[in-house]
Amino acid sequence: MRAFWGSGMAEVTFDHVKKSYGPVTVIEDFSLEIRDREFMVLVGPSGCGKSTALRMIAGLEEITGGTVSIGDRMVNDVPPKDRDIAMVFQSYALYPHMSVRENLEFALKIRKTPKDELDRRVREAADILGITEYLDRKPKQLSGGQRQRVALGRAIVRKPAVFLFDEPLSNLDAKLRVQMRAEITKLQKSLQTTTVYVTHDQIEAMTMGHRIAIMKTGDLQQVGTPLEVYERPANLFVAGFIGTPPMNLVPATIIGDGGGKIVASGFELPLPANQSGAGDGRKVIVGIRPENIREVSRGGETAKITAKVDFVEPLGHEVIVHGRIGDDILVAKLDPHRAPEMGSDIALEIELGALHIFDAATEQRL
């Protein structure tokens, strides 16, 4: 398969890119290196600039400042058709009056691809995507998942240097989204094509990307592997954005240096040894992931707390428990066979080695 898809491989580089619409700047200073053959996911809430960044790679948005490069070529002023990219949109953008085969052939015919080569690419792409039996159907005769495969096929027959995906799974139901996530991931692994994938869904980002670039209001917050951004979020925004249920974030104060403690409204925790220089009286936000709050006791260095059960969400394989402690609600993941009653008191432990501590003023990780 590698031979079929040819040599169109390239890194993509944003170098101090700026994007403005008149007086409104949506991306101020964006720098990011996407490696050759990498699956990079741009993730963030609506309006964070991720689709704008993708469209600047494609040439669908003009660049106000800085440079975008594909391989060793700056493409700021290169027309979209000459950038050696293929894009898959949220709306499948299929031609309704054409058959699946004609949709797949369209871009190749425009490029005057020889008939033998055109037929071979369409046949092999249809085989890879399992849509051979639908080649003579019109898009309206296909399900959402089948249409998405055709849209993928139309991109891969072009053998681009870079695949661009703009929220391609948003229109699919939950079960089909999981299936298509797996298919796109396997496709990228087998084709080895540099891929930039935009989504607002952090689960998509975590399960698909080699690395994740997390954006907020046009600014890059953190770039890293899924595990890196999960285990060491750079700031409060990343901490709250990545993870389901989200990380518990509790205002607190550090009292004492070295062997000091973290004091929140309803509980106190020993200050972890790796935070010994945090400073007496410093206002902080303590982050605790739900899986690091547990029933007493599984060993390890922990601090015991008691919470009043506010709300219980049974999910089958686990139960999500919302417990009130002082002014704060802490969310914990617990054993589904030992779900507590609402209103009851529950004894819990917090894993001290898994605490995340952020400065309350700067919101950056300490």
C-alpha positions as CSV (number, residue, x, y, z in Angstrom):
1,M,0.0,0.0,0.0
2,R,2.9,2.4,0.8
3,A,4.0,2.1,-2.9
4,F,0.5,3.0,-4.1
5,W,0.4,6.2,-2.1
6,G,3.6,7.5,-3.4
7,S,6.0,10.0,-1.9
8,G,3.7,12.9,-1.0
9,M,5.0,13.3,2.6
10,A,5.8,16.6,4.3
11,E,5.9,18.4,7.6
12,V,3.7,21.5,8.1
13,T,5.1,24.5,9.9
14,F,3.3,27.6,11.3
15,D,5.9,30.3,12.0
16,H,4.5,33.3,14.0
17,V,1.2,33.2,12.0
18,K,-1.3,36.0,12.5
19,K,-4.9,36.1,11.2
20,S,-7.1,39.2,11.3
21,Y,-10.4,40.1,9.8
22,G,-10.2,43.9,9.5
23,P,-9.6,45.2,13.1
24,V,-10.4,41.9,14.7
25,T,-7.5,39.6,15.3
26,V,-8.5,35.9,15.8
27,I,-5.0,34.4,15.9
28,E,-2.2,36.7,17.3
29,D,1.0,34.7,17.1
30,F,0.7,31.0,16.3
31,S,3.8,28.7,15.9
32,L,3.6,25.0,15.6
33,E,5.6,22.3,13.9
34,I,3.7,19.2,12.6
35,R,6.1,16.4,11.8
36,D,6.3,14.4,8.6
37,R,3.8,11.5,8.8
38,E,2.5,12.7,12.1
39,F,-1.2,12.7,13.1
40,M,-1.7,16.1,14.8
41,V,-5.0,17.0,16.3
42,L,-5.9,20.7,16.8
43,V,-8.5,20.7,19.7
44,G,-10.3,23.4,21.6
45,P,-13.8,24.9,22.2
46,S,-15.8,26.6,19.4
47,G,-14.2,29.9,18.3
48,C,-10.7,29.0,19.5
49,G,-9.2,29.4,15.9
50,K,-8.5,25.7,15.2
51,S,-10.5,25.6,11.9
52,T,-9.0,29.0,10.9
53,A,-5.5,27.5,11.3
54,L,-6.5,24.4,9.2
55,R,-8.0,26.6,6.5
56,M,-4.7,28.6,6.4
57,I,-2.8,25.4,5.6
58,A,-5.4,24.7,2.8
59,G,-5.2,28.2,1.4
60,L,-8.9,28.8,2.1
61,E,-8.0,31.7,4.4
62,E,-5.4,34.4,3.7
63,I,-2.5,34.7,6.2
64,T,-2.2,38.2,7.7
65,G,1.3,37.7,9.1
66,G,4.0,35.1,9.5
67,T,4.4,32.0,7.3
68,V,2.9,28.6,6.7
69,S,5.2,26.0,5.1
70,I,4.4,22.5,3.7
71,G,7.7,20.6,3.4
72,D,10.4,23.1,2.6
73,R,8.1,25.3,0.6
74,M,6.4,28.5,2.0
75,V,2.8,28.4,0.8
76,N,1.4,31.8,1.9
77,D,0.7,32.8,-1.7
78,V,0.3,29.4,-3.3
79,P,-3.2,28.6,-4.6
80,P,-5.1,25.8,-2.8
81,K,-5.0,23.5,-5.9
82,D,-1.2,23.7,-6.0
83,R,-0.5,23.0,-2.2
84,D,-0.7,19.1,-2.5
85,I,-3.3,18.8,0.2
86,A,-6.7,17.1,0.4
87,M,-9.4,18.2,2.8
88,V,-12.4,16.4,4.3
89,F,-15.1,18.7,5.7
90,Q,-17.8,18.3,8.4
91,S,-20.4,18.4,5.6
92,Y,-19.4,15.6,3.2
93,A,-19.5,18.0,0.3
94,L,-20.3,15.3,-2.2
95,Y,-21.8,16.1,-5.6
96,P,-25.4,14.8,-5.3
97,H,-26.0,14.3,-9.0
98,M,-22.8,12.1,-9.4
99,S,-22.4,8.5,-8.5
100,V,-19.8,7.5,-5.9
101,R,-17.4,6.5,-8.6
102,E,-17.8,9.9,-10.3
103,N,-17.3,11.7,-7.0
104,L,-14.0,9.8,-6.5
105,E,-12.9,10.5,-10.1
106,F,-13.8,14.2,-10.2
107,A,-10.5,15.7,-8.9
108,L,-8.4,13.3,-10.9
109,K,-10.2,14.1,-14.1
110,I,-9.6,17.8,-13.5
111,R,-5.9,17.0,-13.2
112,K,-6.2,15.0,-16.5
113,T,-5.0,11.8,-14.8
114,P,-4.6,9.0,-17.4
115,K,-7.6,6.7,-17.5
116,D,-5.7,3.6,-16.3
117,E,-4.2,5.4,-13.4
118,L,-7.5,7.0,-12.5
119,D,-9.3,3.6,-12.5
120,R,-6.6,2.0,-10.4
121,R,-6.6,4.7,-7.7
122,V,-10.4,4.7,-7.5
123,R,-10.5,0.9,-7.3
124,E,-7.8,0.7,-4.6
125,A,-9.3,3.5,-2.5
126,A,-12.8,1.9,-2.7
127,D,-11.2,-1.4,-1.6
128,I,-9.4,0.2,1.3
129,L,-12.6,1.9,2.5
130,G,-15.0,-1.0,1.8
131,I,-17.2,1.1,-0.6
132,T,-16.6,-1.0,-3.8
133,E,-20.2,-2.2,-3.8
134,Y,-21.5,1.4,-3.6
135,L,-19.6,2.8,-6.6
136,D,-22.6,3.1,-8.8
137,R,-24.9,4.6,-6.2
138,K,-25.8,8.3,-5.7
139,P,-24.9,9.9,-2.3
140,K,-28.6,10.1,-1.3
141,Q,-28.7,6.3,-1.4
142,L,-26.0,6.0,1.2
143,S,-25.9,6.2,5.1
144,G,-24.0,8.9,6.9
145,G,-21.1,6.5,7.5
146,Q,-20.9,5.5,3.9
147,R,-21.0,9.1,2.7
148,Q,-18.1,9.9,5.1
149,R,-16.1,7.0,3.6
150,V,-16.7,8.4,0.1
151,A,-15.5,11.8,1.3
152,L,-12.4,10.1,2.7
153,G,-12.0,8.2,-0.6
154,R,-12.2,11.4,-2.6
155,A,-9.3,12.8,-0.5
156,I,-7.0,9.8,-0.6
157,V,-7.3,9.1,-4.4
158,R,-5.3,12.3,-4.8
159,K,-2.3,11.0,-2.9
160,P,-1.7,14.3,-1.2
161,A,1.3,15.3,0.9
162,V,-1.1,16.4,3.7
163,F,-4.6,15.3,4.8
164,L,-6.7,18.0,6.5
165,F,-9.8,17.0,8.4
166,D,-12.3,19.6,9.7
167,E,-14.5,18.0,12.3
168,P,-15.4,15.2,9.9
169,L,-17.4,13.0,12.4
170,S,-19.7,15.7,13.9
171,N,-22.7,14.6,11.8
172,L,-22.5,10.9,12.8
173,D,-24.2,9.2,15.7
174,A,-22.1,8.1,18.8
175,K,-21.6,4.5,17.8
176,L,-20.6,5.4,14.2
177,R,-18.2,8.1,15.5
178,V,-16.3,5.5,17.5
179,Q,-16.1,3.2,14.5
180,M,-15.0,6.0,12.1
181,R,-12.4,7.2,14.7
182,A,-10.8,3.8,14.5
183,E,-11.0,3.7,10.7
184,I,-9.4,7.1,10.2
185,T,-6.6,6.3,12.7
186,K,-5.8,2.9,10.9
187,L,-6.0,4.6,7.5
188,Q,-3.4,7.3,8.6
189,K,-1.2,4.6,10.1
190,S,-1.2,2.5,6.8
191,L,-0.9,5.5,4.4
192,Q,1.7,7.3,6.5
193,T,0.5,10.7,5.3
194,T,1.0,13.8,7.4
195,T,-2.5,14.5,8.9
196,V,-3.9,17.6,10.6
197,Y,-7.3,16.9,12.3
198,V,-9.5,19.6,13.8
199,T,-12.1,18.7,16.5
200,H,-13.8,20.2,19.6
201,D,-14.1,16.7,21.0
202,Q,-11.3,15.9,23.5
203,I,-12.0,12.2,23.4
204,E,-11.4,12.2,19.6
205,A,-8.2,14.2,20.2
206,M,-7.0,11.8,22.9
207,T,-7.8,8.6,21.0
208,M,-6.6,9.6,17.5
209,G,-3.6,12.0,17.7
210,H,0.1,11.2,18.0
211,R,0.2,14.7,19.5
212,I,-2.5,17.2,20.5
213,A,-2.3,21.0,20.1
214,I,-4.8,22.6,22.5
215,M,-6.0,26.1,21.6
216,K,-8.0,28.8,23.3
217,T,-9.0,32.1,21.8
218,G,-6.4,31.9,19.0
219,D,-3.5,31.0,21.4
220,L,-1.7,27.7,21.6
221,Q,-1.9,26.4,25.2
222,Q,0.0,23.2,25.1
223,V,1.4,20.6,22.6
224,G,2.2,17.1,23.6
225,T,1.2,13.4,23.4
226,P,-2.2,12.5,24.8
227,L,-0.6,11.1,27.9
228,E,1.7,14.2,28.4
229,V,-1.2,16.7,28.3
230,Y,-3.3,14.4,30.6
231,E,-0.7,13.8,33.2
232,R,1.0,17.3,33.1
233,P,-1.4,19.9,31.9
234,A,0.5,23.2,31.4
235,N,-2.3,25.4,32.8
236,L,-5.8,25.6,34.3
237,F,-7.5,25.7,30.9
238,V,-5.8,22.4,29.7
239,A,-6.4,20.8,33.1
240,G,-10.1,21.5,32.9
241,F,-10.5,20.8,29.2
242,I,-8.8,17.4,28.9
243,G,-10.4,14.5,30.9
244,T,-13.9,13.1,31.4
245,P,-15.3,13.8,33.9
246,P,-13.2,17.0,34.1
247,M,-10.5,17.5,36.7
248,N,-11.7,18.8,40.1
249,L,-10.3,22.3,40.5
250,V,-10.4,23.7,44.0
251,P,-9.3,27.1,45.3
252,A,-6.8,26.7,48.2
253,T,-3.9,28.4,50.0
254,I,-0.5,27.0,50.8
255,I,0.4,27.4,54.4
256,G,4.0,26.9,55.4
257,D,7.0,26.0,53.3
258,G,8.7,22.6,52.9
259,G,6.5,20.4,55.1
260,G,3.5,22.7,54.8
261,K,-0.1,22.0,53.8
262,I,-2.8,23.0,51.2
263,V,-5.9,24.4,52.9
264,A,-9.2,24.5,51.0
265,S,-12.6,25.4,52.5
266,G,-13.5,21.9,53.7
267,F,-10.3,19.9,53.8
268,E,-6.5,20.1,54.2
269,L,-3.9,18.1,52.3
270,P,-0.1,17.8,53.0
271,L,2.0,19.7,50.5
272,P,3.6,17.2,48.2
273,A,7.4,17.1,48.4
274,N,7.8,18.2,44.7
275,Q,5.9,21.4,45.6
276,S,8.1,22.4,48.6
277,G,9.1,25.7,47.1
278,A,5.6,26.9,46.4
279,G,5.7,29.6,49.1
280,D,3.7,30.3,52.3
281,G,0.4,32.1,51.8
282,R,0.3,31.5,48.1
283,K,-3.1,31.3,46.5
284,V,-3.4,28.2,44.3
285,I,-5.9,26.0,42.5
286,V,-5.6,22.3,43.4
287,G,-6.4,19.9,40.6
288,I,-7.5,16.3,41.4
289,R,-8.7,13.9,38.7
290,P,-11.7,11.9,39.6
291,E,-9.8,8.6,39.3
292,N,-7.3,9.8,41.9
293,I,-10.1,10.1,44.6
294,R,-11.0,6.6,45.9
295,E,-12.6,4.7,48.6
296,V,-10.5,3.8,51.6
297,S,-7.9,2.2,51.1
298,R,-5.8,0.8,48.3
299,G,-2.4,1.9,49.7
300,G,0.0,4.6,48.5
301,E,0.5,8.0,49.9
302,T,-3.0,9.5,50.5
303,A,-5.0,12.0,52.6
304,K,-8.3,10.9,54.0
305,I,-11.4,13.1,53.6
306,T,-15.2,12.7,54.2
307,A,-17.7,14.0,51.7
308,K,-21.5,14.2,51.7
309,V,-22.8,12.5,48.6
310,D,-24.6,15.1,46.4
311,F,-25.3,13.1,43.2
312,V,-24.5,9.6,41.8
313,E,-24.1,8.7,38.1
314,P,-24.0,4.9,37.5
315,L,-22.3,4.1,34.2
316,G,-22.1,0.3,34.4
317,H,-18.3,-0.1,34.5
318,E,-17.9,2.6,37.1
319,V,-20.0,5.1,39.2
320,I,-19.4,8.8,39.2
321,V,-19.9,10.3,42.6
322,H,-20.3,14.0,43.3
323,G,-19.4,14.7,46.9
324,R,-19.7,18.0,48.8
325,I,-16.8,19.1,51.1
326,G,-17.1,22.5,52.6
327,D,-17.8,24.9,49.7
328,D,-16.5,22.5,47.1
329,I,-17.8,19.6,45.1
330,L,-15.3,16.8,44.3
331,V,-16.1,14.3,41.6
332,A,-14.8,10.7,42.1
333,K,-14.8,7.5,40.0
334,L,-15.7,4.5,42.2
335,D,-16.5,0.8,42.1
336,P,-20.0,0.4,40.5
337,H,-20.9,-2.3,43.0
338,R,-20.5,0.0,45.9
339,A,-22.4,3.0,44.8
340,P,-23.3,5.2,47.9
341,E,-26.7,6.6,48.6
342,M,-27.4,10.3,47.9
343,G,-27.1,12.3,51.1
344,S,-24.9,9.8,52.8
345,D,-21.4,10.4,54.1
346,I,-18.6,8.7,52.3
347,A,-14.9,8.2,53.4
348,L,-12.5,8.9,50.5
349,E,-8.8,9.2,50.0
350,I,-6.9,11.6,47.7
351,E,-3.7,10.3,46.0
352,L,-1.2,13.0,47.0
353,G,1.3,12.0,44.2
354,A,-1.4,12.8,41.6
355,L,-2.2,16.4,42.7
356,H,-1.9,19.2,40.2
357,I,-1.2,22.6,41.6
358,F,-1.7,25.9,39.6
359,D,-1.0,29.4,40.6
360,A,-4.3,31.2,41.2
361,A,-3.2,34.4,39.5
362,T,-1.3,33.2,36.5
363,E,-3.2,29.9,36.1
364,Q,0.1,28.2,35.2
365,R,1.3,24.9,36.6
366,L,3.6,25.2,39.6
